[in-house]
Amino acid sequence: MTLPPRRIAAAAPGESWESVLWIGKGLLASAGERLVSRSGRFVLVSSAGSRAPASEVARSLGDRVLARIQIDDREEAKTLSAVERIADAALSAGVRRDDAVVAVGGGVVCDVAGFAAAILLRGVAWNAIPTTTGAMADAAIGGKTGVDHSTGKNLLGAFHPPATVVIDPAAAATLPDRDYRAGLVEAFKAAWIADADLASRAENGIDRLLSRDEDALLDAVAGAAAIKAAIVSEDMKEGDRRRLLNFGHTLGHAFEAAGGYQDLRHGEAVAWGIAAALDISSRRARLPREEADRIRAALSRLGPFPQPSRDRGVLSSFLARDKKFTSRGTAGVLLERIGRGQVVESVPLEEWLEAAERASLTV
């Protein structure tokens, strides 16, 4: 079965933005036809790991490429210096307000290039062509751009939605197996918070996903992208409903930082964060045990994922710096049932730390 390209539009009432998502096979070769730039000129930002898809995109753009910049796609390289490199190259090439940036790479490339676009000449358009499963399902969609700070993850940034997102499963063909598996956690996360039918299809299709069946991957990431686009359309700046997308991320970010952004991939840290959130969900949201076990079983099959650091002192310091931390505790996302999440405003720090100690991917 071959799935035709899908077009998904996201726009919020009262907001002057719209993102168009194109999802389907064979889109890389014709990406230039879908990317948005008022001048027709593009600043192309990519990574070493996305060299092949970036070259294909460059061919489709031809002489419309104003400049090409390669940055690192690792979390520890998600810094203001990377933004400055993009800005330096773009300004040296004579970028104008009606030009646009196009990011070809994983979540770090999309976040950094999108943030550069947000501040370059006080804002130019940008487009995303994700090349990792995590970016396809989550990071390239929704308009959160930014970099990390020495005190925490994603503490510097802007809401700047991409004009167009082009998702072609072929872009992830050479992704290392560990990165491929870790990124799938973001697709499952979206299903577990908002779409029980998609969750069932994804869980039943794990073998096909892990064998890199393109139709199975398209179904999973298209479903996740549609969920995120719908939620962002309701709540662009994370005032309310958009916080559901943080399922697994409260402790996930702390686990990731505790390992120096080297021990765990982002998706692996989120998997352990989900496992901890299931523990709290069983008490606070009355998540049935059999559904929690279903999720643990799926995460176990997507892995195995390395164990996170569970040092209370280290985790508490990162939780205290989280954007969701207040004097009452740290907000988090819990599950009532598969397909139905809820935001809990103030889970005490001690409860998060206890959940981190108990977190398990064993049924």
N, C-alpha and C positions, 0 to 999 in steps of 0.2 A: 504494500500500500504506500502511495506517495501522497503526502499532505501538501495541498497548494499553499502558497504564501498567504499569511494572515496579516491584516492591517488592524491595529488596535490604537485608538486615539484616547488620550488622557488630557483633560482640561478641567480646571476648577472654576465654578461660578464666581464671578467677580475678580478673577485673576487673569492677567493679560499674558497667558502662555498656553501652549498646546504642544504635547509631545506625540509623535506618531511612531508606533512600533511596527516594523516589518519583520515577520518571522516566517522562515521557510528555507527550503533547500535551494542551493544555487544562487543565493543573493549576493555573495561576495563579488562575483564577476561583474555584476551590474549595480554595485553599491553607489557608484557615482550618479546614477539616475535618481536616487532617492535622498541623497544628502542635501541639506539646506544651507545655502549661502546666498545672500542678496547680490554679492558681487560675482559669485561663481568661483571665488578663490578660497583655498583651504590651507590651514596650517595642520600638518599631519603629525600626530604624536603617537608613538608606538613603543614597544619594548622588544628586547632581544628574543623573548619567547614567542612574540607574535610577528616575527619577521616575514613569514610566508604570507599570511593573510594581509599584512600591511602592504606588501609588494603588489598583491592582487588589487587592493583598493587603490594604490597609487597608479597602477595601470589603467584602472577604470576612470580615474580623474584626469590623467594625462597632464597637459601643461597648466592645469588649474591648481596644481600643488605649488603653493607659495613658499613653503619651507617644510623640512622634515626634521623632527627631533626624536631621538630615542632616549627613553628614561628607564629606570629600573622598575620592575613590577613587584618588588618585595615590600612588605609592610614597613620595614625599617627605613626604606627610602621614600616614604610618604611624608615629605618635608617641604618647608617653605623654599629650600634651596632648589628643589626640583621644579617648583612653580616658577622660580626666578629664571631657571634655564630655559623654560618654555617662553617666558616673556622676553628674555634677551634675544632668542632666535627669531621670534615673531616680529619684534620691533626692528631688529636689524634688517629683516626682509621687507619692511615697509607695510606691515599689517594696517588695515583700515577698519573702521567701525562696521562696515558692511561685509567684511570677510568673516570666516568662521573657522573654528577648530574642529578637527575630527580625531577622536581617540580610538585607537585600535589596540586592544589589550585586555587585561584583567581588571579587577576592581580598583587596584591602586592607580593604574593608568587612567581609568575613567574618572576617579575622584580627583586626581591631581590636575589632569587636563581640563576637566570641567571647572575646577576652582580657578585655574589660570584664565579660562574664558570669562568667568564671572567678574574678574578684576581688571582684565586687560582692556585698556581704553575705557574703563568703567563699564565694561560688559559687551562681549561679542557673542554671537550664537555659537553653539557647539553641537556636535553629533557624536554618537557612540556606536562602535562596532565591537561588542564584547567577544573575547576569544577564550574565555574560561566558563565553566558551567556555573560558577558562583556569580559571575558578572552577568551572564545571560538571564539567570533566574531572579537576580536582585540588584546588584550594585550599579548596573548601567541604567537602571530605571528609577525615576522618581525625583531626580533633581537635587539630591543631597550631594554636595561636592565639598572637598576639603582635605586637610592634612592633619597629621598627628602633632602633638606637642610633647615635650619631655615629661609633662605631668599626666598625660593621658591620651587616649585615642579619639580622633575626630573632634578635637576641641577648637580647631580653627577652620572655618568654612563658610559656605553660603548656600542658600537654596537657589539653584540655577538650572532648571530642567533642560535636558537636551532637546533640540528641535526634532531630531529623528534618531531612532535606535534601530539598527539593522542586525538581526540575529540569524546566523546561518550555522547549523551544527557542524559543518565542515571546518569552521574556524577553530574548533576544539579538537581536531583530529590528532594533533601531535602533543596534546596536553599530557603530562606525566600522569600515571594512573592514580597516584596519591592525590594530586590536585583535582583530577576529574571527580574522584569519589567525594572528596571533601566539599567541593562546590555543590554537589547534588543535595547536600543538607539544606541549602537555602530554598531549593524548589520544594522539598518535602515540608519545610517549615511553613511556607505559604499555604500549602494544602491543609496542614494540620490546624491552622488558625481560622481558616475561612471556607474550605471546600472539602466536605467529607467524601464526595464522589471522586474527586481528583486524588485525594489521599489513598483511597482504595485502589484506583488504577495504578498509581505510582508504586504502592506497596506490592501489588500483584505483579508488577512489571520490573521488579528490581533486577532480575537476571538479565532481561533484555537491556536495561539501562547500563548495567555493568559490562555487557558485551559491546557497548557503544552502538546499539541499534539507533539509527538516526531518527526514525519515526517515534520510538519511545522517548528519546531525548526531546524531540520537538513537542510532544504532548506534555511532558513534564514542565519544560521551561515556558511554553506558551501559556499553560494554565497558571503557573506562578506569576508570569508577567501580567496576565489579565487581572489577577487578584491585586497585585501591587498597583497597577494603573488605576483600578477602580477605587482603591483605598486612598491613593494620593489625590485623585480627583475630588474626593470629599474633604481632604485635610492636607493641603500642600505643606504647611509649615509645622506639622506635628503638634498641633494643639490638642488633639483628642484621638480620633480613630486611628491615625497613622501609627500611633505607638504600638498597635497590635503587631506590627512588623518586627518589633524588637523581641519576639519570642526567642528565648535562648541567649539573648545578647547581653543581658545584665551581668550574669556571671561569665558568659562567654568572653566578653571584652576583658574581664579581670583575669580569666585563665590565660588568654592570649598574651596579655601584658606581663603576667607573672613568669611566662616562659621566654621573655625577651623578644617576642614575635619571631622566635626561631624554633621553639619546641613543637608548636602546634600551628597548623594552617588555620585560617580564619574559620572555615567550615567545621574543622575538627573541634575548635574551641566552642563554637555554637552548639555542636552536638552534645558536648558535656554540659553546656549551659542549659540545653533543653532537658537533659536527664535530671539536673538539679531542679528545674522548674516543675517537672513532673512530680517530684517529691512534695513540693509545696502545694501543687495543684490538688493532690490527693486529699490534703487536709482542708485547704481554704476554699477550693472550688468544687470539691467532691467529684473529681475525675474518677470514673470507674477504673478499678485496677486492671481489668482486661484491656481497656483502651490504652492505659499507660504502658502495659506490657507489649501491645502491638507496636507502639512507637519505639520502645527500647529495642525490640526485635529488628525493626527496620533499620535503625541506626547501627545496630551491631552488624547487619549484613552489608551496609554501606562501608563499614570500616574494614579491618580493625583500626581504631584511632588510638594514638599514644595517650597514656595517662597524663592528666594535667597536674600541675603543682597544686597541692591543697593546703599549703602553708597559710594559716589563719592571718598571721601578721601581714604577709605580703598581699593576700587577697583583700583584706579589709582596707589597706591603704589605697588600692586601686578602686574599690567600690566607693570609697569616700570621695574620690575625684570624678566619679561618673556624673555625666550631665543630668542623670535622673535622681541624684542624691539630694535629699532635703533633711531638715532637722528631724523629720518624722520617720525617716528610713529611705529606702530606695524603691522607686516604682518598678514594677515588673509585669510581665505578661504570663497569665496562667491559662490553663485549659479547663473548660467545663466538660466538654466532649470533643472528640475529634471533629474538626470543622467549626468549632465555636470557642473562640478565645475571649479573654477579658483582661482589662488593665486593672491592676491593683496598685493603688497610689503609694502606700507606705508599708512595705515589708521590712521589719526591723533587720538591721545589719546582722545580728546574731542568727536570725533565721536563715539568711542567705548562706552564712558560713557553715551552719549545720547541714544545709542542703548540699553544699559543695563537698563536704566530707562524705555524705551518703550517696552522692551521685553514682549511678551504675548503669551500664549498658547491657547488663546480664538479666535475662528474664528468669 
